[in-house]
Amino acid sequence: MSENTPRPGAGPLADLGPAGADTAKKRTIFAWSLWDWGSAAFQAVVTTFVFTVYLTSGSFGEEAEVSVKLGTALSIAGVAIALLAPVLGRLTDAGGRRKQWLGINTAVVVACTALLVLVAPDEQYLILGLVLLAVGNVAFEFAGVSYNSMLTQLAAPRALGRVSGFGWGMGYLGGIVLLSLVLVGFILPEAGWFGVTSEDGWNVRLAMVLCAAWFAVFAVPVFFAVPEIPADASSPVKGLFSGYRELFRSLLRLWRESKQTLFFLLASAVFRDGLAGVFTFAGVIAARSFGFEQTTVILFAIAANVISGAATIVGGFLEDRFSAKGVMIASLAAMVTGLILVFVLAPLGPWVFWVFGLISSVFVGPVQSASRSYLARLIPSGREGEIFGLYATTGRAVSFLAPAAFTAAVAITGATISGILGIALILLFGLLLLIPIRRPGRSAA
């Protein structure tokens, strides 16, 4: 019997957690997933589609110069995450303060988002906007370490895929609901539902207040539903220095005892960066290579996220029925194929991007969810925060790959559409690194 095979006589939800899938357990999982639903306010609206676009507009200075400053600020944030995330994860595990630090970092993200209302469209407010974005990104990644670590508190190994997929799906759907509300209520019409105009950037600035409130409200249930983990009195981790010492020891121990975990961290870092590149440059390709208007780009983004969110939930069930690795391999292969078809068939018109772009988006969420649950199966008990910290670190460490591949492809050919081949190359590289990794089993645990 495989690790993903349900126990004989068990119902379809009978192994969602150690105590069985009773009503209380399902409520706990739903409460946990609401954090994902709410956090999309920062991911989808603040850092992707609305505020960063506002910040790089002409109101804050020359566009290229502002973009460089934005990239620099987020790069500094990435260095901070890479240096601190695994150590802080280890400290929260040892101190039994996983939920406490999730609350602290969530509060920082909410505060930074709300304070973006102060960023008026003037050059003198650029630094304030950049600092708030950078601090918010650091806190968001730290919160993600604690949040992801809770996954093993909620589900037994055979149900990790379903629970992880449900969380990712809730994140996608929550982002779409809020993004649609922001676009219709604040951004697209001159005076939206709430009667706010674009004068002095108030439509965007007040939308940030809505985003902060959205995240704050939907983050609350997890703190009441998910219990805190007990402290580990025997842990040698007592502070940052001892945390780094134990981190290096952990890396050596992983190399000796679970090389597959290290190999997977590397492979996932590469293909996750490729996934990030898909979202980062899809709008650019749609606008410059297929002639999409801004409204059309936004509509495509909403459609792609809805499809990906729904596919993520379905993908979670496929993980538990077959395997997380199988879902990742099939999804990455399908995405590479879809991106190549977009490039080859581009001369046929915009329908190519709509059809094959949306088909490719089907597989983004399942890869993300399966990656998280696959890692959760590999992690030795009691080291969730530490390993998920490394997960965040490795993802940040190679975050230059997709942008560099996109830029190189465009520079060589002189055509924006060629950048899609650069992104496909990164996804293919991650797929090739993933294939030889052995699926998790008892020996890996």
C-alpha positions in Angstrom: 0.0 0.0 0.0 1.5 3.4 -1.0 1.7 6.4 1.3 -1.1 8.0 -0.7 -3.5 5.1 -0.6 -6.5 5.7 1.8 -7.0 3.2 4.6 -9.5 0.5 3.8 -13.0 1.5 4.7 -12.0 5.2 5.2 -14.2 7.9 3.7 -12.8 10.4 1.2 -12.1 12.9 4.0 -11.1 10.5 6.7 -7.4 11.2 6.6 -7.3 15.0 6.5 -5.7 14.9 9.9 -4.5 12.7 12.7 -7.8 12.8 14.5 -9.9 12.3 11.4 -11.8 14.7 9.2 -14.5 15.7 11.7 -16.2 19.0 11.5 -13.8 20.7 13.9 -10.8 19.6 11.8 -12.4 21.0 8.6 -13.2 24.3 10.4 -9.5 24.5 11.5 -8.3 23.9 7.9 -10.7 26.5 6.6 -9.6 29.1 9.2 -6.0 28.4 8.3 -6.8 28.9 4.5 -8.4 32.2 5.2 -4.9 33.7 5.9 -4.0 32.7 2.3 -7.3 34.3 1.1 -6.5 37.6 3.0 -2.7 37.7 2.2 -3.5 37.9 -1.5 -4.3 41.6 -0.8 -0.5 42.2 -0.4 0.6 39.8 -3.2 -1.9 40.6 -5.9 -2.9 44.2 -5.3 0.1 45.8 -3.6 3.1 44.1 -5.2 1.8 43.0 -8.6 -1.0 44.8 -10.3 -1.8 48.1 -8.6 0.6 49.8 -6.2 3.9 49.0 -7.8 2.4 50.2 -11.1 1.4 53.4 -9.4 4.8 53.8 -7.9 6.6 53.5 -11.2 4.4 56.1 -12.9 5.8 59.4 -14.0 4.6 61.2 -10.9 7.6 59.8 -8.9 10.3 60.6 -11.4 11.7 59.2 -14.6 10.2 55.7 -15.1 13.5 53.8 -15.7 15.1 55.5 -12.7 12.2 54.7 -10.4 12.1 51.1 -11.6 15.8 50.7 -10.7 15.2 52.1 -7.2 12.2 49.8 -6.8 14.3 46.8 -7.8 17.1 47.9 -5.5 14.7 48.2 -2.5 13.2 44.8 -3.1 16.7 43.3 -3.6 17.7 44.6 -0.2 14.6 43.0 1.2 15.5 39.8 -0.5 18.9 39.7 1.1 17.4 40.3 4.5 15.0 37.4 3.9 17.8 35.1 2.7 19.9 35.8 5.8 17.2 35.6 8.5 14.3 33.4 7.3 15.8 30.0 8.1 17.2 31.1 11.5 14.0 32.8 12.6 12.1 29.7 11.5 14.3 27.6 13.7 13.8 30.0 16.6 10.0 29.8 16.4 10.2 26.0 16.3 12.4 25.8 19.4 10.5 28.4 21.4 7.0 27.2 20.6 6.1 30.6 19.2 5.1 29.8 15.6 1.6 31.4 15.9 3.0 34.4 17.8 5.5 35.3 15.1 2.9 34.7 12.4 0.8 37.3 14.2 3.6 39.8 14.6 4.7 39.6 11.0 1.1 39.7 9.7 0.6 42.9 11.7 3.7 44.5 10.2 2.4 43.7 6.7 -1.0 45.1 7.5 0.6 48.3 8.9 2.9 48.8 6.0 -0.1 48.3 3.6 -2.2 50.8 5.4 0.6 53.4 5.6 0.9 53.4 1.8 -2.1 55.8 1.9 0.5 58.4 2.7 2.4 58.0 -0.5 1.2 60.9 -2.6 2.2 61.1 -6.3 5.3 63.3 -5.8 9.0 62.5 -5.9 9.4 63.3 -2.2 7.2 60.4 -1.3 9.1 57.8 -3.3 11.5 56.7 -0.6 8.6 56.3 1.9 6.8 54.0 -0.6 9.9 52.0 -1.3 10.7 51.5 2.4 7.1 50.4 3.2 7.2 48.0 0.3 10.5 46.5 1.3 9.6 46.1 5.0 6.2 44.7 4.0 7.9 42.1 1.7 10.3 41.0 4.5 7.5 40.6 7.0 5.4 38.8 4.5 8.1 36.2 3.8 8.7 35.7 7.5 5.0 35.3 8.1 4.9 32.7 5.2 7.6 30.6 7.0 5.4 30.3 10.1 2.2 29.8 8.1 3.6 27.1 5.8 5.0 25.3 8.8 1.5 24.9 10.2 0.6 22.6 7.3 1.9 19.6 9.1 -0.2 20.5 12.2 -3.4 20.2 10.1 -3.0 17.1 7.9 -1.5 13.7 7.9 1.0 13.0 5.1 -1.6 11.4 2.8 -3.8 14.5 2.9 -1.1 17.2 2.7 -1.8 17.7 -1.0 -5.5 18.4 -0.5 -5.0 20.8 2.4 -2.1 22.6 0.7 -4.0 22.9 -2.6 -7.1 24.2 -0.8 -4.9 26.9 0.8 -3.3 27.9 -2.4 -6.7 27.9 -4.2 -8.2 30.2 -1.5 -5.3 32.6 -2.0 -5.9 32.8 -5.7 -9.6 33.2 -5.4 -9.3 35.8 -2.6 -6.9 37.8 -4.7 -9.2 37.8 -7.6 -12.2 38.9 -5.5 -10.3 41.8 -4.0 -8.5 42.7 -7.2 -11.9 42.9 -9.0 -13.3 45.0 -6.2 -10.3 47.4 -6.3 -10.4 47.7 -10.1 -14.1 48.4 -10.3 -14.4 50.4 -7.1 -11.2 52.5 -7.3 -9.0 52.1 -10.4 -10.8 51.7 -13.8 -13.7 54.2 -13.6 -12.9 57.9 -13.1 -15.2 57.9 -10.0 -15.7 54.3 -8.9 -18.3 52.8 -6.6 -16.8 54.7 -3.7 -16.8 58.1 -5.4 -13.0 58.4 -5.3 -11.2 59.9 -8.3 -7.6 59.6 -9.4 -6.7 63.2 -8.3 -3.6 63.1 -6.1 -3.6 59.3 -6.5 -6.4 58.9 -3.9 -8.0 56.0 -5.8 -4.9 53.9 -5.4 -4.0 55.2 -1.9 -7.5 54.5 -0.4 -7.4 51.1 -2.1 -4.4 50.3 0.0 -6.5 51.0 3.2 -9.1 48.5 1.9 -6.3 46.0 1.3 -4.9 46.4 4.8 -8.4 45.9 6.3 -9.0 42.9 4.1 -5.8 41.1 5.2 -6.4 42.0 8.8 -9.9 40.6 8.9 -9.2 37.4 7.2 -6.0 36.7 9.1 -7.7 36.6 12.4 -9.4 33.1 12.3 -6.1 31.2 12.1 -5.0 32.5 15.5 -8.1 31.1 17.2 -8.3 27.9 15.3 -4.8 26.5 15.1 -3.1 25.7 18.4 0.4 26.8 19.2 3.2 24.2 19.1 4.9 23.3 22.4 8.3 24.7 23.1 11.3 22.4 22.7 13.2 22.7 26.0 16.0 20.5 24.6 16.7 22.7 21.6 20.2 24.3 21.5 18.8 27.3 19.6 18.6 30.2 22.1 19.4 33.2 19.9 20.6 34.3 16.4 24.2 33.2 16.9 23.2 29.7 18.1 20.6 29.7 15.4 23.2 30.2 12.6 25.4 27.5 14.2 22.6 25.1 14.3 21.6 26.1 10.7 25.0 25.1 9.3 24.9 21.9 11.3 21.4 21.3 9.9 22.7 21.7 6.3 25.4 19.2 7.0 23.0 16.8 8.6 20.6 17.2 5.6 23.5 16.5 3.3 24.3 13.3 5.2 20.8 12.1 6.0 18.4 13.6 3.4 20.2 14.8 0.3 16.9 14.6 -1.5 15.6 17.5 0.6 18.5 19.7 -0.4 18.2 18.7 -4.1 14.5 19.5 -4.0 15.1 22.9 -2.4 17.4 23.7 -5.4 15.1 22.4 -8.0 12.0 24.1 -6.6 13.9 27.4 -6.3 14.6 27.3 -10.1 11.1 26.4 -11.3 9.4 28.7 -8.7 11.5 31.6 -10.2 10.2 30.5 -13.6 6.7 30.7 -12.3 7.3 34.1 -10.9 8.6 35.2 -14.3 5.4 34.0 -16.0 3.4 36.4 -13.8 5.9 39.2 -14.0 6.3 39.3 -17.8 2.9 38.0 -19.0 1.5 41.5 -19.1 4.5 42.9 -20.9 4.3 40.2 -23.6 0.5 40.6 -24.0 0.8 44.4 -24.4 3.9 44.6 -26.6 3.7 41.4 -28.7 -0.1 40.9 -29.0 -1.3 44.5 -28.8 -3.5 44.1 -25.6 -4.9 47.3 -24.1 -4.4 47.9 -20.4 -8.0 46.8 -19.6 -7.5 43.6 -21.7 -4.3 42.8 -19.8 -6.1 43.1 -16.5 -9.0 41.0 -17.7 -6.5 38.3 -18.8 -4.8 38.5 -15.4 -8.1 38.0 -13.6 -9.1 35.1 -15.8 -5.7 33.4 -15.4 -5.7 33.7 -11.7 -9.3 32.3 -11.4 -8.4 29.4 -13.6 -5.2 28.7 -11.7 -6.9 29.0 -8.3 -9.6 26.4 -9.3 -6.9 24.1 -10.8 -4.9 24.3 -7.6 -7.8 22.9 -5.6 -8.2 20.1 -8.1 -4.5 19.5 -8.2 -4.5 18.9 -4.4 -6.8 15.9 -4.8 -4.6 14.6 -7.7 -1.5 14.9 -5.4 -3.1 12.6 -2.8 -4.5 10.2 -5.4 -1.2 9.9 -7.4 1.8 11.9 -6.1 3.0 15.5 -5.6 6.0 14.9 -7.8 3.9 13.6 -10.6 1.7 16.7 -10.5 4.8 18.9 -10.6 6.4 17.1 -13.5 3.2 17.0 -15.6 2.4 20.6 -14.8 5.9 22.0 -15.6 6.0 20.0 -18.9 2.6 21.3 -19.9 3.7 24.9 -19.1 6.9 24.7 -21.1 4.9 23.3 -24.0 2.2 26.0 -23.8 4.8 28.8 -23.7 6.6 27.5 -26.7 3.3 27.3 -28.6 2.6 30.9 -27.7 5.9 31.9 -29.3 5.6 29.7 -32.4 2.0 30.6 -33.1 2.2 34.3 -32.2 1.9 35.5 -35.8 -1.7 34.1 -35.9 -2.9 36.9 -33.6 -4.1 37.7 -30.0 -6.2 34.6 -29.7 -3.0 32.6 -29.4 -2.1 34.3 -26.2 -5.6 34.0 -24.8 -5.9 30.3 -25.6 -2.4 29.0 -24.8 -1.7 31.6 -22.1 -4.8 30.5 -20.2 -4.0 26.8 -20.7 -0.6 27.4 -19.3 -2.1 29.2 -16.3 -4.0 26.1 -15.4 -0.7 24.5 -14.2 0.8 27.4 -12.2 -1.1 26.8 -9.0 -0.8 23.0 -8.9 3.0 23.3 -9.1 3.1 25.8 -6.3 0.9 23.8 -4.0 2.5 20.4 -4.8 5.9 22.0 -4.1 4.9 23.0 -0.6 3.2 19.7 0.2 6.1 17.6 -1.3 8.5 19.5 0.9 6.3 19.0 4.0 6.5 15.3 3.4 10.3 15.4 3.3 10.9 17.5 6.4 12.0 15.6 9.6 9.5 16.1 12.4 10.2 19.3 14.5 12.2 21.1 11.8 9.3 22.5 9.7 10.1 26.2 10.4 13.8 25.7 9.7 13.3 23.9 6.4 10.5 26.2 5.2 12.8 29.1 6.0 15.4 27.5 3.7 12.5 27.1 1.2 12.0 30.9 1.3 15.8 31.5 1.2 16.5 29.3 -1.9 13.6 30.9 -3.7 15.0 34.3 -3.2 18.6 33.3 -3.9 17.9 32.5 -7.6 15.2 35.2 -8.2 17.5 36.7 -10.9 17.2 33.7 -13.2 13.9 34.4 -15.0 14.5 38.2 -15.4 18.0 37.5 -16.8 16.8 34.8 -19.2 13.9 37.0 -20.4 16.2 40.0 -20.9 18.9 38.0 -22.7 16.4 36.4 -25.1 15.0 39.8 -26.0 18.4 41.4 -26.3 19.6 38.6 -28.7 16.6 38.7 -31.0 15.4 42.3 -30.5 11.8 41.0 -30.1 9.8 41.0 -26.9 8.0 37.8 -27.7 11.4 36.0 -27.6 11.5 36.6 -23.8 8.9 33.9 -23.4 11.5 31.4 -24.5 13.8 32.6 -21.7 11.1 31.9 -19.1 10.4 28.5 -20.7 14.1 27.6 -20.4 14.1 28.3 -16.7 11.0 26.2 -16.2 12.6 23.4 -18.2 15.8 23.6 -16.2 13.8 23.3 -12.9 11.9 20.3 -14.4 15.2 18.5 -15.3 16.5 19.1 -11.8 13.3 17.7 -10.3 13.0 14.5 -12.3 15.9 12.6 -10.7 14.8 13.4 -7.1 13.4 10.4 -5.4 9.8 10.6 -4.1 9.5 10.9 -0.4 9.0 7.7 1.6 9.7 6.4 5.1 13.4 6.6 4.6 13.3 10.2 3.7 11.2 11.1 6.7 
